[in-house]
Amino acid sequence: MEMKIAAALSKDERMMEIVQDPDQDIHKVTASVAYGIPVGDVTKPQRTNAKTVGFGIMYGRGTEALANALGITLEEAGRLIRSFFEAYPGIRRMFNRNENFMLKHGYVYTWYGRRRRFWEGPVPPVHELAIAMEESVGKARSIVGSWKRQGNNMIIQGTGADVVKMAMLRVNNAIEENDWGDTELVGQVHDELIALTPEEHAKDVLDMMCTLMPVEINGIKLGVEGVIKPTLSKAA
């Protein structure tokens, strides 16, 4: 979901094309750019590295964190990050806009308008920020860098969180409005919702969730896939 949201918000043409094409694998495409090889030659470890880098960038992880996660050098991690932005320059432009907005206003916001504030008003220059926070200049500079990464994460993962939360509300309202026995939402895992329902209502509940959960952002549809799994009891 995060990759589709990133494509929608950045309007990066290449990424938008890939996430809307079920025959293309965005992580393989990214790996082919990173390693300079055809998509068909990308190995599973290379795809995994590209996937980790892509999501790491979305989650606001820096070069050192990605290097540690992949067990590679800082130089190689930096190269993989640069290759991601080379493949999808719209992401870099979006991040630059977001970072400048955060510095000017002290906050960022999701597609749906939910804000995360880092500073009351414009973020002051690093030397002034250090004095205000009673920190060293180096520490203040590090904090601003962290705010930028967190802000970029907020507009993508925060928007994803909004999507899921609103889906939960729509689904829960539908459950309350229908006579489906003891049907209830029992869990949420990232972009998944789990409902428990009597067997005779399973298909109706699944159809309802697949109808109410999808949303569209900037022309990119966040579709839903569902599956019915049998269980013996709530405890199971």
Short mmCIF file of the C-alpha atoms (twelve columns), coordinates in Angstrom:
data_MODEL
# 
_entry.id   MODEL 
# 
loop_
_atom_site.group_PDB 
_atom_site.id 
_atom_site.type_symbol 
_atom_site.label_atom_id 
_atom_site.label_alt_id 
_atom_site.label_comp_id 
_atom_site.label_asym_id 
_atom_site.label_seq_id 
_atom_site.Cartn_x 
_atom_site.Cartn_y 
_atom_site.Cartn_z 
_atom_site.pdbx_PDB_model_num 
ATOM 1   C CA . MET A 1   0.000   0.000   0.000   1 
ATOM 2   C CA . GLU A 2   2.804   2.437   0.848   1 
ATOM 3   C CA . MET A 3   4.299   2.161   -2.640  1 
ATOM 4   C CA . LYS A 4   0.937   2.956   -4.232  1 
ATOM 5   C CA . ILE A 5   0.462   5.901   -1.883  1 
ATOM 6   C CA . ALA A 6   3.984   7.152   -2.647  1 
ATOM 7   C CA . ALA A 7   3.254   6.922   -6.371  1 
ATOM 8   C CA . ALA A 8   -0.053  8.749   -5.958  1 
ATOM 9   C CA . LEU A 9   1.312   11.583  -3.823  1 
ATOM 10  C CA . SER A 10  4.524   12.080  -5.798  1 
ATOM 11  C CA . LYS A 11  2.890   11.627  -9.209  1 
ATOM 12  C CA . ASP A 12  6.118   10.002  -10.360 1 
ATOM 13  C CA . GLU A 13  5.125   8.763   -13.808 1 
ATOM 14  C CA . ARG A 14  7.246   5.625   -13.765 1 
ATOM 15  C CA . MET A 15  6.116   4.542   -10.313 1 
ATOM 16  C CA . MET A 16  2.468   5.282   -11.117 1 
ATOM 17  C CA . GLU A 17  2.717   3.103   -14.209 1 
ATOM 18  C CA . ILE A 18  4.313   0.210   -12.323 1 
ATOM 19  C CA . VAL A 19  1.950   0.109   -9.336  1 
ATOM 20  C CA . GLN A 20  -1.073  0.096   -11.652 1 
ATOM 21  C CA . ASP A 21  0.286   -2.736  -13.813 1 
ATOM 22  C CA . PRO A 22  -0.290  -6.160  -12.203 1 
ATOM 23  C CA . ASP A 23  2.363   -7.649  -14.493 1 
ATOM 24  C CA . GLN A 24  5.119   -5.430  -13.119 1 
ATOM 25  C CA . ASP A 25  6.968   -5.893  -9.818  1 
ATOM 26  C CA . ILE A 26  8.139   -2.552  -8.452  1 
ATOM 27  C CA . HIS A 27  10.875  -4.128  -6.337  1 
ATOM 28  C CA . LYS A 28  12.303  -5.979  -9.330  1 
ATOM 29  C CA . VAL A 29  12.245  -2.814  -11.402 1 
ATOM 30  C CA . THR A 30  14.026  -0.937  -8.620  1 
ATOM 31  C CA . ALA A 31  16.609  -3.711  -8.317  1 
ATOM 32  C CA . SER A 32  17.248  -3.701  -12.064 1 
ATOM 33  C CA . VAL A 33  18.086  0.009   -11.856 1 
ATOM 34  C CA . ALA A 34  20.184  -0.406  -8.723  1 
ATOM 35  C CA . TYR A 35  22.267  -3.258  -10.110 1 
ATOM 36  C CA . GLY A 36  22.236  -2.190  -13.754 1 
ATOM 37  C CA . ILE A 37  20.729  -5.432  -15.042 1 
ATOM 38  C CA . PRO A 38  17.560  -6.420  -16.938 1 
ATOM 39  C CA . VAL A 39  14.455  -7.000  -14.823 1 
ATOM 40  C CA . GLY A 40  14.408  -10.648 -15.842 1 
ATOM 41  C CA . ASP A 41  17.919  -11.181 -14.429 1 
ATOM 42  C CA . VAL A 42  17.135  -9.829  -10.949 1 
ATOM 43  C CA . THR A 43  17.799  -12.440 -8.268  1 
ATOM 44  C CA . LYS A 44  15.706  -12.963 -5.160  1 
ATOM 45  C CA . PRO A 45  18.365  -11.437 -2.823  1 
ATOM 46  C CA . GLN A 46  18.665  -8.412  -5.111  1 
ATOM 47  C CA . ARG A 47  14.898  -7.953  -5.102  1 
ATOM 48  C CA . THR A 48  14.868  -8.281  -1.307  1 
ATOM 49  C CA . ASN A 49  17.562  -5.612  -0.987  1 
ATOM 50  C CA . ALA A 50  15.658  -3.269  -3.296  1 
ATOM 51  C CA . LYS A 51  12.430  -3.888  -1.365  1 
ATOM 52  C CA . THR A 52  14.144  -3.170  1.951   1 
ATOM 53  C CA . VAL A 53  15.620  0.044   0.573   1 
ATOM 54  C CA . GLY A 54  12.313  1.162   -0.933  1 
ATOM 55  C CA . PHE A 55  10.314  0.613   2.225   1 
ATOM 56  C CA . GLY A 56  13.205  1.922   4.327   1 
ATOM 57  C CA . ILE A 57  13.061  5.217   2.450   1 
ATOM 58  C CA . MET A 58  9.287   5.362   2.935   1 
ATOM 59  C CA . TYR A 59  9.720   4.633   6.645   1 
ATOM 60  C CA . GLY A 60  12.331  7.368   7.062   1 
ATOM 61  C CA . ARG A 61  15.324  5.116   7.640   1 
ATOM 62  C CA . GLY A 62  18.745  6.604   6.992   1 
ATOM 63  C CA . THR A 63  21.781  5.147   5.246   1 
ATOM 64  C CA . GLU A 64  23.270  3.636   8.403   1 
ATOM 65  C CA . ALA A 65  20.005  1.929   9.408   1 
ATOM 66  C CA . LEU A 66  19.609  0.436   5.932   1 
ATOM 67  C CA . ALA A 67  23.213  -0.727  5.851   1 
ATOM 68  C CA . ASN A 68  22.711  -2.504  9.180   1 
ATOM 69  C CA . ALA A 69  19.407  -4.012  8.047   1 
ATOM 70  C CA . LEU A 70  20.956  -5.414  4.872   1 
ATOM 71  C CA . GLY A 71  24.346  -6.281  6.302   1 
ATOM 72  C CA . ILE A 72  26.139  -4.166  3.684   1 
ATOM 73  C CA . THR A 73  28.538  -1.220  3.737   1 
ATOM 74  C CA . LEU A 74  27.442  2.376   4.086   1 
ATOM 75  C CA . GLU A 75  28.748  2.993   0.581   1 
ATOM 76  C CA . GLU A 76  26.612  0.259   -0.931  1 
ATOM 77  C CA . ALA A 77  23.557  1.328   1.064   1 
ATOM 78  C CA . GLY A 78  24.063  4.884   -0.152  1 
ATOM 79  C CA . ARG A 79  24.323  3.658   -3.733  1 
ATOM 80  C CA . LEU A 80  21.074  1.699   -3.416  1 
ATOM 81  C CA . ILE A 81  19.293  4.726   -1.981  1 
ATOM 82  C CA . ARG A 82  20.579  6.962   -4.774  1 
ATOM 83  C CA . SER A 83  19.475  4.405   -7.353  1 
ATOM 84  C CA . PHE A 84  15.950  4.444   -5.899  1 
ATOM 85  C CA . PHE A 85  15.693  8.203   -6.329  1 
ATOM 86  C CA . GLU A 86  17.194  7.926   -9.810  1 
ATOM 87  C CA . ALA A 87  14.521  5.389   -10.724 1 
ATOM 88  C CA . TYR A 88  11.723  7.500   -9.199  1 
ATOM 89  C CA . PRO A 89  12.798  11.168  -9.222  1 
ATOM 90  C CA . GLY A 90  9.270   12.252  -8.334  1 
ATOM 91  C CA . ILE A 91  9.789   10.799  -4.848  1 
ATOM 92  C CA . ARG A 92  12.823  13.016  -4.273  1 
ATOM 93  C CA . ARG A 93  10.906  16.078  -5.489  1 
ATOM 94  C CA . MET A 94  8.011   15.219  -3.165  1 
ATOM 95  C CA . PHE A 95  10.365  14.792  -0.222  1 
ATOM 96  C CA . ASN A 96  12.048  18.126  -0.984  1 
ATOM 97  C CA . ARG A 97  8.675   19.891  -1.069  1 
ATOM 98  C CA . ASN A 98  7.623   18.236  2.166   1 
ATOM 99  C CA . GLU A 99  10.882  19.063  3.954   1 
ATOM 100 C CA . ASN A 100 10.699  22.694  2.893   1 
ATOM 101 C CA . PHE A 101 7.086   22.868  4.073   1 
ATOM 102 C CA . MET A 102 8.029   21.369  7.440   1 
ATOM 103 C CA . LEU A 103 10.854  23.882  7.915   1 
ATOM 104 C CA . LYS A 104 8.540   26.767  7.001   1 
ATOM 105 C CA . HIS A 105 5.514   25.723  9.049   1 
ATOM 106 C CA . GLY A 106 6.814   23.315  11.699  1 
ATOM 107 C CA . TYR A 107 4.481   20.484  10.707  1 
ATOM 108 C CA . VAL A 108 3.529   18.118  7.877   1 
ATOM 109 C CA . TYR A 109 0.180   16.578  7.001   1 
ATOM 110 C CA . THR A 110 -1.249  13.470  5.400   1 
ATOM 111 C CA . TRP A 111 -3.366  13.350  2.250   1 
ATOM 112 C CA . TYR A 112 -6.430  13.583  4.488   1 
ATOM 113 C CA . GLY A 113 -5.151  16.581  6.440   1 
ATOM 114 C CA . ARG A 114 -4.005  14.954  9.690   1 
ATOM 115 C CA . ARG A 115 -1.027  16.882  11.018  1 
ATOM 116 C CA . ARG A 116 2.145   16.005  12.831  1 
ATOM 117 C CA . ARG A 117 3.852   18.991  14.416  1 
ATOM 118 C CA . PHE A 118 7.592   19.125  15.089  1 
ATOM 119 C CA . TRP A 119 7.974   22.774  16.125  1 
ATOM 120 C CA . GLU A 120 5.665   25.647  17.007  1 
ATOM 121 C CA . GLY A 121 5.951   27.802  13.924  1 
ATOM 122 C CA . PRO A 122 8.835   27.913  11.448  1 
ATOM 123 C CA . VAL A 123 11.830  25.774  12.410  1 
ATOM 124 C CA . PRO A 124 14.644  28.217  13.263  1 
ATOM 125 C CA . PRO A 125 18.147  27.947  11.795  1 
ATOM 126 C CA . VAL A 126 20.247  25.205  13.356  1 
ATOM 127 C CA . HIS A 127 22.286  27.560  15.587  1 
ATOM 128 C CA . GLU A 128 19.122  29.170  16.970  1 
ATOM 129 C CA . LEU A 129 17.436  25.798  17.351  1 
ATOM 130 C CA . ALA A 130 20.423  24.519  19.342  1 
ATOM 131 C CA . ILE A 131 20.101  27.429  21.770  1 
ATOM 132 C CA . ALA A 132 16.324  27.004  22.074  1 
ATOM 133 C CA . MET A 133 16.674  23.264  22.735  1 
ATOM 134 C CA . GLU A 134 19.792  23.650  24.892  1 
ATOM 135 C CA . GLU A 135 21.613  21.209  22.646  1 
ATOM 136 C CA . SER A 136 24.820  21.295  20.660  1 
ATOM 137 C CA . VAL A 137 24.722  22.519  17.073  1 
ATOM 138 C CA . GLY A 138 25.570  19.020  15.888  1 
ATOM 139 C CA . LYS A 139 22.709  17.545  17.903  1 
ATOM 140 C CA . ALA A 140 20.283  20.171  16.614  1 
ATOM 141 C CA . ARG A 141 21.332  19.441  13.035  1 
ATOM 142 C CA . SER A 142 20.761  15.733  13.659  1 
ATOM 143 C CA . ILE A 143 17.304  16.457  15.098  1 
ATOM 144 C CA . VAL A 144 16.287  18.464  12.030  1 
ATOM 145 C CA . GLY A 145 17.478  15.619  9.801   1 
ATOM 146 C CA . SER A 146 15.373  13.210  11.839  1 
ATOM 147 C CA . TRP A 147 12.349  15.509  11.576  1 
ATOM 148 C CA . LYS A 148 12.725  15.559  7.799   1 
ATOM 149 C CA . ARG A 149 12.793  11.752  7.615   1 
ATOM 150 C CA . GLN A 150 9.866   11.430  10.028  1 
ATOM 151 C CA . GLY A 151 7.928   14.037  8.074   1 
ATOM 152 C CA . ASN A 152 8.461   12.169  4.818   1 
ATOM 153 C CA . ASN A 153 7.353   8.983   6.538   1 
ATOM 154 C CA . MET A 154 4.269   10.748  7.879   1 
ATOM 155 C CA . ILE A 155 2.896   11.781  4.506   1 
ATOM 156 C CA . ILE A 156 3.151   8.201   3.211   1 
ATOM 157 C CA . GLN A 157 2.739   5.824   6.136   1 
ATOM 158 C CA . GLY A 158 0.513   8.307   7.945   1 
ATOM 159 C CA . THR A 159 -1.767  8.464   4.921   1 
ATOM 160 C CA . GLY A 160 -1.800  4.656   4.924   1 
ATOM 161 C CA . ALA A 161 -2.807  4.667   8.580   1 
ATOM 162 C CA . ASP A 162 -5.629  7.091   7.768   1 
ATOM 163 C CA . VAL A 163 -6.835  4.829   4.956   1 
ATOM 164 C CA . VAL A 164 -6.974  1.797   7.247   1 
ATOM 165 C CA . LYS A 165 -8.602  3.654   10.139  1 
ATOM 166 C CA . MET A 166 -11.348 5.056   7.919   1 
ATOM 167 C CA . ALA A 167 -11.857 1.600   6.402   1 
ATOM 168 C CA . MET A 168 -12.265 0.206   9.912   1 
ATOM 169 C CA . LEU A 169 -14.967 2.775   10.665  1 
ATOM 170 C CA . ARG A 170 -16.865 2.090   7.439   1 
ATOM 171 C CA . VAL A 171 -16.699 -1.672  7.932   1 
ATOM 172 C CA . ASN A 172 -17.685 -1.463  11.589  1 
ATOM 173 C CA . ASN A 173 -20.662 0.772   10.770  1 
ATOM 174 C CA . ALA A 174 -21.806 -1.701  8.118   1 
ATOM 175 C CA . ILE A 175 -21.537 -4.582  10.584  1 
ATOM 176 C CA . GLU A 176 -23.637 -2.686  13.124  1 
ATOM 177 C CA . GLU A 177 -26.263 -1.868  10.488  1 
ATOM 178 C CA . ASN A 178 -26.712 -5.452  9.274   1 
ATOM 179 C CA . ASP A 179 -28.026 -8.593  10.878  1 
ATOM 180 C CA . TRP A 180 -24.970 -10.819 10.574  1 
ATOM 181 C CA . GLY A 181 -25.120 -12.549 13.944  1 
ATOM 182 C CA . ASP A 182 -22.043 -12.128 16.097  1 
ATOM 183 C CA . THR A 183 -19.940 -10.594 13.312  1 
ATOM 184 C CA . GLU A 184 -17.248 -8.229  14.587  1 
ATOM 185 C CA . LEU A 185 -13.906 -6.751  13.645  1 
ATOM 186 C CA . VAL A 186 -11.317 -8.501  15.768  1 
ATOM 187 C CA . GLY A 187 -7.969  -7.330  14.468  1 
ATOM 188 C CA . GLN A 188 -5.869  -5.112  12.256  1 
ATOM 189 C CA . VAL A 189 -2.401  -5.965  10.924  1 
ATOM 190 C CA . HIS A 190 -0.834  -3.139  8.905   1 
ATOM 191 C CA . ASP A 191 -3.176  -2.844  5.905   1 
ATOM 192 C CA . GLU A 192 -5.268  -5.907  6.767   1 
ATOM 193 C CA . LEU A 193 -8.549  -6.069  8.652   1 
ATOM 194 C CA . ILE A 194 -9.737  -9.300  10.261  1 
ATOM 195 C CA . ALA A 195 -13.402 -9.956  10.916  1 
ATOM 196 C CA . LEU A 196 -14.933 -12.907 12.736  1 
ATOM 197 C CA . THR A 197 -18.362 -13.973 11.465  1 
ATOM 198 C CA . PRO A 198 -20.686 -17.001 11.439  1 
ATOM 199 C CA . GLU A 199 -20.052 -19.191 8.404   1 
ATOM 200 C CA . GLU A 200 -23.422 -18.432 6.799   1 
ATOM 201 C CA . HIS A 201 -22.566 -14.695 6.686   1 
ATOM 202 C CA . ALA A 202 -18.929 -15.009 5.610   1 
ATOM 203 C CA . LYS A 203 -19.438 -14.234 1.921   1 
ATOM 204 C CA . ASP A 204 -21.720 -11.270 2.628   1 
ATOM 205 C CA . VAL A 205 -19.225 -9.814  5.084   1 
ATOM 206 C CA . LEU A 206 -16.314 -10.364 2.704   1 
ATOM 207 C CA . ASP A 207 -18.208 -8.743  -0.172  1 
ATOM 208 C CA . MET A 208 -19.058 -5.793  2.043   1 
ATOM 209 C CA . MET A 209 -15.424 -5.301  3.116   1 
ATOM 210 C CA . CYS A 210 -14.136 -5.545  -0.463  1 
ATOM 211 C CA . THR A 211 -16.705 -2.929  -1.474  1 
ATOM 212 C CA . LEU A 212 -16.225 -0.441  1.359   1 
ATOM 213 C CA . MET A 213 -12.464 -0.583  1.942   1 
ATOM 214 C CA . PRO A 214 -10.981 0.537   -1.430  1 
ATOM 215 C CA . VAL A 215 -10.113 4.217   -1.899  1 
ATOM 216 C CA . GLU A 216 -8.553  6.282   -4.665  1 
ATOM 217 C CA . ILE A 217 -5.766  8.829   -4.235  1 
ATOM 218 C CA . ASN A 218 -4.764  11.023  -7.164  1 
ATOM 219 C CA . GLY A 219 -6.114  8.497   -9.608  1 
ATOM 220 C CA . ILE A 220 -4.358  5.520   -7.980  1 
ATOM 221 C CA . LYS A 221 -6.810  2.948   -6.640  1 
ATOM 222 C CA . LEU A 222 -5.927  1.145   -3.430  1 
ATOM 223 C CA . GLY A 223 -7.782  -2.065  -4.098  1 
ATOM 224 C CA . VAL A 224 -8.642  -4.833  -1.658  1 
ATOM 225 C CA . GLU A 225 -8.283  -8.591  -1.777  1 
ATOM 226 C CA . GLY A 226 -10.072 -10.819 0.705   1 
ATOM 227 C CA . VAL A 227 -10.100 -14.425 1.799   1 
ATOM 228 C CA . ILE A 228 -12.370 -16.540 3.988   1 
ATOM 229 C CA . LYS A 229 -10.593 -18.755 6.491   1 
ATOM 230 C CA . PRO A 230 -12.432 -21.207 8.768   1 
ATOM 231 C CA . THR A 231 -11.913 -21.072 12.513  1 
ATOM 232 C CA . LEU A 232 -13.316 -23.113 15.390  1 
ATOM 233 C CA . SER A 233 -13.947 -20.334 17.869  1 
ATOM 234 C CA . LYS A 234 -12.981 -16.833 18.837  1 
ATOM 235 C CA . ALA A 235 -10.106 -18.253 20.827  1 
ATOM 236 C CA . ALA A 236 -8.843  -20.052 17.718  1 
# 
